Amino acid sequence: MTIRIVVWGENVHERRNPAVADIYPEGMHAQIARLLVSDSDLSVTTATLQEPENGLSAPRLAQTDVLVWWGHVAHEEVEDGTVERIAVRVWEGMGLIVLHSGHFSKIFKRLMGTPCSLQWREAGERERIWVVNRGHPIAEGLPPHFVLENEEMYGEPFAVPEPLETIFISWFQGGEVFRSGVTYRRGGGNIFYFRPGHETYPTYHDPIVGQVLRNAARWAHSSTPPLKDVLEGPNVPIEKALEPISDRGPKVHAPGERGYR
C-alpha cells in the first residue's frame, strides 16, 4: 500500500537567511521530502505557506494520508481555515507529524489544547537522543541512542498533555533534557511530535533522522476508512432508539433539529 504524504513547510527562513539557504538551497520542505521518498512505499509531495489556501485545500487534504509540518517564523500567517481543515482530517484519521518549532504552530496547539511552551537556547549544542521505547514502530532499526552535533536546545517543562507514548528523550550539553519524540491520538488520527530540526543546522541531512521520519510516517498512517461522520453529532429520533422508549418531559429541540454549537 502506498502512503500519500504531504510535507508542509512555511518556506520563509530559506528565502531570508543565507545560512539556512546554504544548508537547504531547495527549501527545508524539499529536503525533508527527500528523506521520505527514499522508500518506495511512500509517495511524497510538498506544500508551502505561500500557495493558495497554504497549499492545503480540502481536496488535497482528502488525498493525504500523512501530513508532515515544519513551521517557525510564520505561525500566525497560516490561515485559520487551513488549520480547521487539517484538524477535521486528523479527527477523521489522517496522520500528522509535527517537527521542531511546529510545537507553537496553530494546528499543534489546536489539537493539544495547551500552550505547548518550553525552554530553549540557540547555541549549537550537542544533542544526544535516547530511544526509551525501543519496541515502538517509530524506533524500528534505530540504535539505542544517536547524536546530533549541533542543535537548538529545547528543555522541560514542555507544556503539552501527557503523551500516549514517549519514544525519545534528549540530553543537551547545557544539562537540559526534553521529551523529544511523543505520540498522541486525536479522534481517528495518530500524531507524532519530533523535536530535532533547527533551520541553521543540517539535521534533515542526517540518515538516522530520515529513518525516524519514515518510521513515523508508516506508524501515523491509518489503513481504516476515514471517520466521515466525526463532526455530525446527530439528534437521534425516538423511533430510532435501540430500545423502545416513550417521549417524556419538556425539551429545547424540535425532533431532528441540529444541536447548539
Residue pairs with C-beta under 8 A, 6 or more apart in sequence:
1 41
1 223
2 41
2 42
2 43
3 41
3 42
3 43
3 65
3 66
3 217
3 218
3 221
4 43
4 63
4 64
4 65
4 66
5 33
5 36
5 42
5 43
5 44
5 45
5 64
5 65
5 66
5 67
5 68
5 217
6 44
6 45
6 46
6 47
6 55
6 56
6 60
6 64
6 66
6 67
6 68
7 29
7 32
7 33
7 36
7 44
7 45
7 46
7 47
7 68
7 70
8 29
8 46
8 47
8 48
8 54
8 55
8 56
8 67
8 68
8 69
8 70
8 71
9 27
9 28
9 29
9 32
9 46
9 47
9 48
9 49
9 70
9 71
10 48
10 49
10 70
10 71
10 72
10 73
10 74
10 77
10 78
11 27
11 28
11 29
11 48
11 49
11 50
12 49
12 72
12 73
12 74
13 20
13 28
13 72
13 73
13 199
14 20
14 21
14 24
14 25
14 27
14 28
14 199
15 21
17 199
17 200
19 200
20 28
20 199
20 200
23 199
23 200
23 201
23 202
23 205
24 30
24 31
24 199
24 204
27 46
27 48
28 70
28 199
28 204
29 46
29 47
29 48
29 70
30 46
31 204
31 205
32 68
32 70
32 99
32 204
32 213
33 44
33 45
33 46
35 204
35 209
35 210
35 213
35 214
36 42
36 44
36 68
36 210
36 213
36 214
36 217
37 43
37 44
38 210
38 214
39 214
41 218
42 214
42 217
42 218
46 55
47 54
47 55
47 56
47 60
48 54
48 55
49 55
49 71
49 74
49 77
49 78
53 79
53 81
53 82
54 78
54 79
54 82
56 67
56 82
56 85
56 86
57 85
58 85
61 67
61 85
61 86
61 89
61 94
62 89
64 89
64 94
65 94
65 95
65 221
65 222
66 94
66 95
66 96
66 97
66 217
66 220
66 221
67 86
67 89
67 94
67 95
67 96
67 97
68 97
68 99
68 213
68 217
69 96
69 97
69 98
69 99
69 102
69 105
69 107
69 108
70 99
70 100
70 101
70 102
70 197
71 78
71 101
71 102
71 104
71 105
72 100
72 101
72 102
72 199
75 104
75 105
75 106
76 106
78 105
78 106
78 107
80 106
83 106
83 107
83 110
86 94
86 96
86 107
87 107
87 110
87 111
88 230
88 231
89 189
89 226
90 96
90 111
90 186
90 187
90 188
90 189
90 191
91 186
91 187
91 188
91 189
91 227
91 230
91 231
92 187
92 188
92 189
92 226
92 227
92 228
92 230
93 187
93 188
93 189
93 222
93 224
93 225
93 226
93 227
94 189
94 222
94 226
95 189
95 190
95 191
95 192
95 217
95 219
95 220
95 221
95 222
96 107
96 111
96 189
96 190
96 191
96 192
96 220
97 191
97 192
97 193
97 194
97 213
97 216
97 217
97 220
98 105
98 107
98 108
98 191
98 192
98 193
98 194
99 193
99 194
99 196
99 197
100 152
100 194
100 195
100 196
100 197
100 198
101 197
101 198
102 108
102 193
103 116
103 118
103 158
103 160
103 193
104 116
104 117
108 116
108 193
109 115
109 116
111 184
111 186
111 191
112 160
112 161
112 184
113 161
114 159
114 160
114 161
115 159
116 158
116 159
116 160
117 158
117 159
118 154
118 155
118 156
118 157
118 158
118 159
118 178
119 153
119 154
119 155
119 156
119 157
119 176
120 152
120 153
120 154
120 155
121 152
121 153
121 155
121 174
121 176
122 152
122 153
122 198
122 200
123 152
123 153
123 174
124 150
124 151
124 152
124 201
125 150
125 151
125 152
125 153
125 172
125 173
125 174
126 147
126 148
126 149
126 150
126 151
126 172
126 173
127 147
127 148
127 151
127 153
127 170
127 171
127 172
127 196
128 145
128 146
128 147
128 170
128 171
129 145
129 146
129 147
129 148
129 168
129 169
129 170
129 180
129 181
129 196
130 144
130 145
130 168
130 169
130 170
130 171
131 139
131 142
131 143
131 144
131 145
131 167
131 168
132 166
132 167
132 168
132 169
133 139
133 165
133 166
133 167
134 142
134 144
136 165
136 167
136 219
137 215
137 218
137 219
138 167
138 181
138 183
138 192
138 212
138 215
138 216
138 219
139 167
139 215
140 215
141 211
141 215
142 208
142 211
142 212
142 215
143 208
146 208
148 196
148 201
148 203
148 206
148 209
150 201
151 172
151 196
151 198
151 201
151 203
152 198
152 201
153 172
153 174
153 176
153 178
154 170
154 176
154 178
154 180
154 195
155 172
155 176
155 177
155 178
156 176
156 177
156 178
156 179
158 178
158 179
160 182
160 193
161 184
163 179
163 182
163 183
163 184
164 182
164 183
164 184
164 185
165 182
165 183
166 179
166 181
166 182
167 181
167 182
167 183
167 192
168 179
168 180
168 181
168 194
168 195
169 177
169 178
169 179
169 180
170 177
170 178
170 180
170 195
170 196
171 177
172 178
178 195
180 194
180 195
180 196
181 192
181 193
181 194
181 195
181 212
182 192
182 193
183 190
183 191
183 192
183 193
183 219
184 190
184 191
184 193
185 191
187 227
187 230
188 222
188 224
188 226
188 227
188 230
189 220
189 222
190 219
190 220
190 221
190 222
191 220
192 216
192 219
192 220
194 212
194 213
194 216
196 203
196 209
197 203
197 204
197 209
203 209
204 210
233 259
233 261
235 253
235 255
235 256
235 257
235 258
235 259
237 255
237 256
238 245
238 246
238 247
238 255
253 259
